Amino acid sequence: MRIRLVAVVAAAVVVLGTVATTVYDRLTEPTAAFDAVTLHDPDDDHQVAAAADDVWHGTVRRRLGMRTIAGIPSQLYEVKVGRVFKGGLTGVVTVTQTADDPPLDDEHSYVFATVPWREARDGHAVLAEARPRSAEDLAAPAPDRAAGEPADSTVGDHWTWVSSHLPSSRP
């Protein structure tokens, strides 16, 4: 009986040790994969503008390389801020997007919806799952319009409109 008890205890220790090691490895091993939780439709410009801290037009000067920020492998770009639709960015900023997003082209202009990283040196991240919208000419007719937006909106008018007609945060 005593031998059986020792065998059961020894087996339990081995099982618990294996489970503990597996859990520890899963929780501590670095991983390139992550899940973004979004509360906006990344294809809906109105929702993107509402979710972003800053919405602005800018021109990519150059790619700065890769860096992992907050566990997220990111591409970094130096971008010259042009017209601001929401927020207060000016000058040249560092923009980051996830490593698996299509790269941005040097000297190409986009509308960016961004949020600042906690650490200022990390710049501004493209809003989760929202891609920068190619926008070489803000005076071109808007390809999409939000409900209630004027029918003759340009790209610049569109982003001004969606950025200024945000849903109220009050109940």
C-alpha positions as CSV (number, residue, x, y, z in Angstrom):
1,M,0.0,0.0,0.0
2,R,2.8,2.4,0.9
3,I,4.6,1.7,-2.4
4,R,1.4,2.5,-4.3
5,L,1.0,5.8,-2.5
6,V,4.6,6.8,-3.2
7,A,4.0,5.9,-6.9
8,V,0.8,8.0,-7.1
9,V,2.5,11.0,-5.4
10,A,5.5,10.7,-7.7
11,A,3.3,10.6,-10.8
12,A,1.3,13.6,-9.6
13,V,4.5,15.6,-9.0
14,V,5.7,14.7,-12.6
15,V,2.3,15.7,-14.1
16,L,2.2,19.0,-12.1
17,G,5.8,19.8,-13.0
18,T,5.1,19.2,-16.7
19,V,2.0,21.3,-16.6
20,A,3.8,24.1,-14.7
21,T,6.7,24.1,-17.2
22,T,4.4,24.2,-20.2
23,V,2.3,27.1,-18.7
24,Y,5.5,29.0,-17.8
25,D,6.9,28.6,-21.3
26,R,3.7,29.7,-23.0
27,L,3.5,32.8,-20.8
28,T,7.1,33.9,-21.1
29,E,8.2,33.0,-24.6
30,P,8.4,35.9,-27.0
31,T,6.0,35.8,-29.9
32,A,5.6,37.8,-33.1
33,A,1.9,37.1,-33.2
34,F,-0.6,39.3,-31.4
35,D,-4.3,39.9,-31.6
36,A,-5.6,43.4,-32.1
37,V,-9.0,44.2,-30.5
38,T,-10.7,46.9,-32.4
39,L,-14.0,48.6,-31.6
40,H,-14.2,50.2,-35.0
41,D,-14.7,49.0,-38.6
42,P,-11.3,49.7,-40.2
43,D,-12.9,50.1,-43.6
44,D,-15.3,52.8,-42.3
45,D,-13.6,56.2,-42.5
46,H,-16.1,57.7,-40.0
47,Q,-15.4,55.1,-37.4
48,V,-11.6,55.2,-38.1
49,A,-11.6,59.0,-37.6
50,A,-13.6,58.7,-34.3
51,A,-11.2,56.0,-32.9
52,A,-8.0,57.8,-33.9
53,D,-6.3,60.5,-31.8
54,D,-4.9,62.1,-34.9
55,V,-6.1,62.1,-38.6
56,W,-3.8,63.8,-41.0
57,H,-2.3,63.9,-44.5
58,G,1.4,63.4,-44.8
59,T,4.2,62.4,-47.1
60,V,6.5,59.5,-46.4
61,R,10.1,60.8,-46.5
62,R,11.8,57.4,-45.8
63,R,11.6,54.1,-44.2
64,L,13.5,54.0,-40.9
65,G,13.7,50.2,-40.5
66,M,12.1,47.8,-38.0
67,R,11.8,47.7,-34.2
68,T,9.7,45.8,-31.8
69,I,7.5,48.2,-29.7
70,A,5.4,46.9,-26.8
71,G,6.0,43.3,-28.2
72,I,4.8,44.3,-31.7
73,P,7.2,44.0,-34.6
74,S,6.8,47.3,-36.4
75,Q,7.9,49.1,-39.5
76,L,9.0,52.7,-38.8
77,Y,8.7,55.7,-41.3
78,E,9.7,59.3,-41.2
79,V,6.6,61.3,-42.4
80,K,6.2,65.0,-43.0
81,V,2.8,66.2,-41.6
82,G,0.8,68.2,-44.1
83,R,-2.9,69.0,-43.6
84,V,-4.3,68.0,-40.2
85,F,-8.0,66.9,-40.0
86,K,-8.0,65.9,-36.3
87,G,-5.4,66.4,-33.5
88,G,-2.4,68.7,-33.4
89,L,0.5,67.0,-35.1
90,T,3.0,69.2,-36.9
91,G,6.5,68.8,-38.5
92,V,8.0,65.4,-39.1
93,V,6.8,62.4,-37.1
94,T,7.7,58.7,-36.8
95,V,4.9,56.5,-37.9
96,T,4.8,52.8,-37.1
97,Q,2.7,50.1,-38.5
98,T,2.8,46.3,-37.9
99,A,5.5,44.4,-39.7
100,D,3.1,42.4,-41.8
101,D,1.2,45.4,-43.2
102,P,2.1,46.4,-46.8
103,P,5.1,48.8,-46.8
104,L,4.5,52.5,-47.4
105,D,6.2,54.1,-50.4
106,D,8.8,56.8,-50.1
107,E,7.7,60.2,-51.4
108,H,4.0,59.0,-51.5
109,S,1.2,60.8,-49.6
110,Y,-1.4,59.1,-47.4
111,V,-4.1,60.0,-45.0
112,F,-3.1,58.6,-41.6
113,A,-5.3,57.7,-38.6
114,T,-2.9,57.4,-35.7
115,V,-2.6,57.1,-31.9
116,P,0.6,58.0,-30.0
117,W,2.6,55.3,-28.4
118,R,3.0,55.6,-24.6
119,E,6.7,56.4,-25.1
120,A,7.1,59.6,-27.2
121,R,10.3,58.2,-28.9
122,D,8.1,55.4,-30.4
123,G,6.1,57.9,-32.4
124,H,2.6,57.4,-33.6
125,A,1.0,54.0,-34.5
126,V,-1.3,53.6,-37.4
127,L,-4.7,52.7,-35.9
128,A,-5.2,49.0,-35.4
129,E,-6.2,47.2,-38.6
130,A,-6.7,50.6,-40.4
131,R,-4.4,51.1,-43.4
132,P,-3.1,54.5,-44.4
133,R,-5.2,55.7,-47.3
134,S,-3.3,56.6,-50.4
135,A,-4.0,60.3,-51.1
136,E,-1.6,62.1,-53.5
137,D,-4.2,64.8,-54.3
138,L,-6.5,66.1,-51.6
139,A,-8.5,68.0,-54.2
140,A,-9.4,64.8,-56.1
141,P,-13.0,63.6,-55.8
142,A,-13.6,61.5,-52.7
143,P,-13.9,57.8,-53.7
144,D,-16.2,57.2,-50.7
145,R,-18.6,59.4,-48.8
146,A,-20.2,59.0,-45.4
147,A,-23.9,59.3,-44.9
148,G,-24.9,63.0,-44.8
149,E,-21.6,64.1,-46.4
150,P,-21.9,66.5,-49.4
151,A,-22.0,64.7,-52.8
152,D,-19.2,66.8,-54.3
153,S,-16.6,66.1,-51.6
154,T,-13.0,66.0,-52.4
155,V,-10.6,63.7,-50.5
156,G,-9.7,66.6,-48.2
157,D,-13.3,67.5,-47.7
158,H,-14.2,63.9,-46.9
159,W,-11.6,63.6,-44.1
160,T,-12.5,67.1,-42.8
161,W,-16.2,66.0,-42.7
162,V,-15.7,62.6,-41.1
163,S,-13.2,64.1,-38.5
164,S,-15.6,66.9,-37.5
165,H,-18.8,64.8,-37.4
166,L,-17.7,62.4,-34.6
167,P,-20.2,60.5,-32.5
168,S,-20.8,61.9,-29.1
169,S,-19.0,60.1,-26.2
170,R,-21.8,61.1,-23.8
171,P,-24.7,58.7,-23.1
